Amino acid sequence: MKENVTKEINDNFEKITDWLTNKKKNLPQVFYSSVDIRESMFKYASIDTNIFPAGFNNLDQSNFESLKNECDQFIKLNFPNCKTILLLCEDHTRNTFYIENVYHLVKIIENNGYNVIVASFLNEHPTICKETGFLSLTSANNHSIDVHCLDYIRNNRSQFDIDICILNNDLSDGKYHELLDLNIPIYPHPNFGWHNRKKSTHFETLNKLTTRMINECKLNIDSWHLTTLFTTIENININNEDDRHKIADEATKLLNKIKEKYSEYNINEAPYLVLKSNNGTYGMGVISIENPSDILTLNRKKRNKLSTGKSSIPIQNLMIQEGIPSINTINQKIAEEVIYNVNGTTISGFYRSHEKKSSKDILNTTGMEFKSFQTELSKQSYVLAQLANLSAQEELTNL
């Protein structure tokens, strides 16, 4: 079963990488992405792909040159005359670990000779936006960084000679008119933000690409061993009893499909489901359940998780996804892989772990820990990361 998947990928790795290279060269490249990957006793699969990765500080220092070089290649190919870059970040001014991520991303870009101006909307600091124009912050490792107010930059445009903008902000609320007013190229495209992008679109594309790869490379693999089954339900309110019944009905249908695959491969485990916002990020708006009837009796805490996402935006569209029980552990803590791509090149990654979570739980939550990879990626993880990035490229063409 999984052993056959591993063998097929290892034996046909050159053929697979040639296929991936051929496919991605004909599509516009995304600047960067991170891919969450889970491994169970019987399959491997990516479970999420982030177009605005926020964990560069968790990568091993040995990856710096590769990150720097791929960043430079992307900018030189797309903006050969670029000198100054606006890095638009999240408004996480109190999250010192996120600020550490920004610091590392700035260093990666600056070491190629570019000037970098860090900015954010700074919605919680209106006085700064009107007066000084920037906020001095300190990261988790005591690195200092000045974050400018985007509105201040817009109102004082002559002081800022900016060529392009790189987003490290997922634009969940869709309010970014100040950014467009700067009239400069923006990468990734603002329509990649969660105000517009849907997880289900990504996974539909990913599943189709995985099947194509298997067929065209003539691999003896059931695509289910490298993908997740999922469904969606729209225009719902988790606090509405009738809507919870609708969600439970869809969950039952999906769970039955998963049970059929478990039966086909003699898997003696109870399958489970993950309910997540179809436009979600930062591990918000996500819960796992083992029985669809649990949806009908969700406690207030879990209903709250599925009622609003980032920036208190109401969750109206859900994706219900097959859960992958992780077998990976770091220091006896359940873990999953997070892999980083820059300019379409898979660089490396880290483990996300949590000492209080089980193999079926969501790990992207308060209390999580990170450990950078010290060895090369497995071939199957590399292929999954490349497929996820390729899917993002296809999404980009349809924005």
C-alpha positions in Angstrom: 0.0 0.0 0.0 2.0 3.0 1.2 5.2 1.1 0.6 4.2 0.7 -3.0 3.7 4.5 -3.3 7.1 5.1 -1.9 8.7 2.6 -4.2 6.9 4.0 -7.3 8.0 7.5 -6.6 11.6 6.5 -5.8 11.8 4.3 -8.9 10.3 6.9 -11.2 11.6 10.1 -9.6 13.5 11.4 -12.6 10.5 10.8 -14.8 8.3 12.6 -12.3 10.6 15.6 -11.9 10.8 16.0 -15.7 7.0 16.0 -15.8 6.8 18.6 -13.1 9.5 20.8 -14.7 7.7 20.6 -18.1 4.4 21.6 -16.6 5.5 24.5 -14.4 7.7 26.1 -17.1 4.5 26.9 -19.1 2.7 28.7 -16.3 3.4 32.0 -14.5 5.4 31.3 -11.3 4.2 32.2 -7.8 6.8 34.0 -5.7 6.6 31.7 -2.8 4.4 29.1 -1.0 4.4 26.8 2.0 2.8 23.4 2.0 1.5 21.4 5.0 2.0 17.7 4.5 0.8 14.8 6.6 1.9 11.2 6.5 -0.3 8.3 7.9 0.2 4.6 8.0 -1.4 4.3 4.6 -0.9 7.5 2.6 0.8 10.9 2.1 -1.0 14.1 1.3 -0.7 17.8 1.4 -3.5 19.3 3.5 -3.0 23.0 3.0 -1.1 25.4 0.8 -0.3 29.0 1.9 0.6 31.6 -0.7 1.8 34.1 2.0 4.1 31.9 4.2 4.9 33.3 7.6 7.6 31.0 9.0 10.9 31.9 7.3 12.4 32.1 10.8 11.7 28.4 11.3 13.9 27.3 8.4 17.5 26.2 9.0 20.2 28.8 8.4 21.8 26.5 5.8 18.9 27.2 3.5 19.7 30.9 3.3 21.7 30.9 0.1 19.1 28.9 -1.8 16.3 31.2 -0.5 18.3 34.2 -1.5 19.2 32.9 -5.0 15.6 31.9 -5.9 14.2 35.2 -4.6 16.8 37.1 -6.8 16.0 35.0 -9.8 12.3 35.6 -9.5 12.7 39.4 -9.2 15.3 39.7 -11.9 13.2 37.7 -14.3 10.0 39.6 -13.7 11.3 43.1 -12.7 14.9 43.4 -14.1 15.1 47.1 -13.2 13.8 46.8 -9.6 15.8 48.5 -6.9 13.4 49.1 -4.0 10.7 46.6 -2.7 7.8 47.3 -0.5 7.2 44.3 1.7 3.5 44.5 2.9 3.1 42.5 6.1 0.3 41.5 8.4 -0.9 43.8 11.2 0.5 41.4 13.8 2.5 44.1 15.7 2.3 42.1 19.0 3.3 38.7 17.5 7.0 38.8 18.0 7.4 35.4 16.1 5.7 36.8 13.1 8.0 39.9 13.3 10.9 37.5 13.3 9.6 35.9 10.1 9.4 39.4 8.5 13.0 40.1 9.7 14.3 36.9 8.0 12.3 37.6 4.8 13.8 41.2 4.7 17.3 39.8 5.0 16.8 37.2 2.3 15.7 40.0 -0.1 18.2 42.6 1.1 21.2 40.3 0.6 20.5 40.4 -3.1 21.2 44.2 -3.1 17.6 45.4 -3.0 16.3 48.1 -0.7 13.3 46.9 1.4 10.7 49.0 3.0 8.5 47.1 5.4 4.9 48.3 5.6 1.5 47.3 7.0 -2.0 48.8 7.2 -1.4 49.4 11.0 -5.2 49.7 11.5 -4.7 49.7 15.2 -2.3 52.7 15.1 -4.1 55.6 13.4 -2.0 58.2 15.1 1.2 56.7 13.8 -0.2 56.7 10.3 -0.9 60.4 10.6 2.3 61.5 12.4 5.5 59.6 12.4 4.6 57.2 9.7 6.2 54.1 11.1 6.4 51.8 14.2 9.6 50.4 15.6 9.1 46.7 16.6 11.3 44.1 18.2 11.2 40.4 17.1 11.2 37.3 19.2 15.0 37.2 18.9 15.4 40.9 19.6 15.9 42.1 16.0 14.6 45.6 15.4 12.5 46.4 12.4 10.6 49.6 11.3 7.1 48.9 9.9 5.7 51.8 7.9 2.0 52.7 7.6 0.8 52.0 4.1 -1.5 55.0 4.2 1.4 57.3 5.2 3.4 56.0 2.3 0.4 56.7 0.0 0.0 60.2 1.3 3.7 61.0 1.1 4.5 59.1 -2.2 7.3 61.4 -3.2 9.4 60.3 -0.2 9.2 56.6 -1.2 10.7 55.5 -4.5 9.2 52.0 -4.7 9.3 49.7 -7.7 7.3 46.6 -6.7 5.4 45.2 -3.7 5.8 41.7 -2.3 2.8 40.6 -0.2 3.2 38.8 3.1 -0.3 39.7 4.0 -3.2 37.5 2.9 -5.7 40.4 2.5 -8.5 38.4 4.1 -10.8 41.4 4.4 -10.3 42.5 0.8 -9.6 46.1 1.8 -6.4 47.0 0.0 -7.3 50.1 -2.1 -4.4 52.0 -0.6 -2.1 49.4 -2.1 -3.6 49.7 -5.5 -3.2 53.5 -5.3 0.6 53.1 -5.3 0.3 51.9 -8.9 3.1 49.4 -8.7 3.3 45.7 -9.6 2.2 43.4 -6.7 3.3 39.8 -6.0 1.6 37.5 -5.3 -1.4 38.9 -7.1 -3.9 40.5 -4.6 -6.6 38.2 -5.9 -4.6 35.4 -4.2 -5.8 36.8 -0.9 -8.4 34.9 1.1 -11.1 37.4 0.2 -11.1 35.7 -3.2 -9.2 32.5 -3.1 -10.9 29.2 -2.1 -9.2 26.2 -0.6 -11.5 23.9 -2.5 -10.4 25.4 -5.8 -6.8 24.6 -4.9 -7.5 21.0 -3.9 -9.7 20.4 -6.9 -6.8 21.6 -9.1 -4.3 19.6 -7.0 -6.2 16.3 -7.2 -6.6 16.6 -11.0 -2.9 17.4 -11.4 -1.9 14.4 -9.2 -4.1 12.1 -11.3 -2.5 13.5 -14.5 1.0 13.0 -13.1 0.2 9.4 -12.2 -1.3 8.6 -15.6 1.2 10.4 -17.7 4.2 9.0 -15.8 2.5 5.6 -15.8 2.8 5.1 -12.0 1.1 2.2 -10.4 -0.5 4.3 -7.7 -4.1 5.0 -6.7 -4.3 8.8 -6.6 -6.1 8.6 -3.2 -2.8 7.6 -1.6 -1.4 11.1 -2.5 -4.6 13.3 -2.1 -7.5 14.0 0.2 -11.2 13.6 -0.6 -13.3 16.7 0.2 -16.6 18.5 -0.4 -17.9 22.0 0.2 -21.0 23.6 1.5 -21.8 27.3 1.0 -23.9 30.0 2.5 -24.1 28.5 6.0 -24.1 29.7 9.6 -22.7 27.2 12.0 -24.9 28.7 14.8 -28.0 27.9 12.7 -29.5 24.5 13.6 -30.8 23.9 10.1 -27.4 24.7 8.6 -25.7 22.3 11.0 -28.0 19.5 9.7 -27.0 20.5 6.1 -23.3 20.3 7.1 -23.8 17.0 8.8 -25.5 15.5 5.8 -22.6 16.5 3.5 -20.1 15.2 6.1 -21.9 11.8 6.1 -21.7 11.5 2.4 -18.0 12.3 2.4 -17.3 10.0 5.3 -19.0 7.1 3.5 -16.7 7.7 0.5 -13.6 7.6 2.8 -14.9 4.4 4.5 -15.1 2.8 1.1 -11.4 3.5 0.5 -10.6 2.2 4.0 -12.5 -1.0 3.2 -10.8 -1.3 -0.2 -7.4 -1.2 1.4 -8.3 -3.1 4.7 -7.5 -0.1 6.9 -8.7 -0.9 10.4 -8.9 2.7 11.7 -11.9 5.0 12.1 -11.7 7.8 9.5 -12.3 11.4 10.5 -13.0 14.7 8.9 -11.6 18.2 9.1 -14.0 21.2 8.8 -12.3 24.3 7.7 -13.2 27.7 6.4 -13.0 27.7 2.6 -11.3 31.1 2.8 -9.3 30.5 6.0 -5.8 31.1 7.3 -3.6 30.9 10.3 -5.3 27.7 11.6 -8.4 29.7 12.3 -11.8 28.3 11.5 -10.7 24.7 11.6 -11.9 21.7 13.7 -11.7 17.9 13.4 -14.6 15.5 14.0 -15.0 11.7 13.9 -18.8 11.5 13.6 -21.0 13.8 11.5 -23.5 13.7 14.3 -21.0 15.7 16.4 -21.7 18.7 14.1 -25.3 18.8 15.5 -24.1 19.1 19.1 -21.0 21.3 18.7 -20.2 23.2 21.9 -20.1 27.0 21.9 -16.3 27.0 21.7 -16.2 24.9 18.5 -19.1 26.8 17.0 -17.2 30.0 17.6 -14.2 28.6 15.8 -16.4 28.0 12.8 -18.4 31.2 12.9 -15.7 33.8 12.4 -12.2 33.7 11.0 -9.3 36.2 10.8 -10.2 39.8 11.4 -13.6 38.6 12.8 -14.8 37.9 9.2 -18.0 35.7 9.3 -17.4 32.1 7.9 -20.1 31.3 5.4 -18.4 28.7 3.2 -16.9 25.5 4.6 -14.7 22.8 3.1 -15.0 19.4 4.6 -11.8 17.4 4.1 -10.6 13.9 4.7 -8.4 13.8 7.8 -4.9 12.3 7.7 -3.8 10.8 11.1 -0.2 11.8 11.4 2.4 9.2 12.3 5.3 11.7 12.5 6.6 12.7 15.9 9.3 15.1 17.2 10.4 14.4 20.7 7.3 12.3 21.3 5.1 15.1 20.0 2.7 14.6 17.1 4.1 16.5 14.1 3.5 17.4 10.4 5.8 18.8 7.7 5.7 22.3 6.4 7.7 22.7 3.2 8.7 26.0 1.6 8.9 26.8 -2.1 10.4 30.0 -3.6 10.3 30.7 -7.3 8.9 27.2 -7.9 11.9 25.6 -6.2 11.3 23.4 -3.2 13.9 24.6 -0.7 13.4 22.8 2.7 11.0 23.1 5.6 10.3 22.3 9.3 8.2 20.2 11.5 5.2 21.7 13.3 4.5 19.7 16.5 2.2 20.0 19.5 2.6 18.1 22.8 -1.1 18.3 23.7 -2.5 17.2 20.4 -3.3 13.7 19.1 -2.6 12.3 15.6 -6.0 13.5 14.4 -5.9 17.0 15.9 -5.2 20.4 14.3 -1.6 21.3 15.1 -1.6 24.8 13.8 -2.8 26.3 17.1 -1.5 27.9 20.3 1.3 25.9 21.8 2.7 24.6 18.6 6.5 24.2 18.2 8.8 24.1 15.2 12.0 22.2 14.4 13.8 22.8 11.1 14.7 20.0 8.8 18.3 18.8 9.2 18.2 16.3 6.4 17.0 16.3 2.8 13.4 16.0 2.0 12.0 12.6 1.2 11.2 12.2 -2.5 7.5 11.8 -1.8 7.4 15.1 0.2 9.3 16.9 -2.5 6.8 15.7 -5.1 3.8 16.7 -3.0 5.3 20.2 -2.4 5.9 20.6 -6.1 2.4 19.5 -7.0 0.9 21.9 -4.5 3.0 24.8 -5.9 2.1 23.8 -9.5 -1.6 23.9 -8.4 -1.0 27.4 -7.1 0.5 28.3 -10.5 -2.6 27.0 -12.2 -4.8 29.0 -9.8 -2.8 32.1 -10.7 -3.7 31.7 -14.4 -7.4 31.7 -13.5 -7.5 34.7 -11.2 
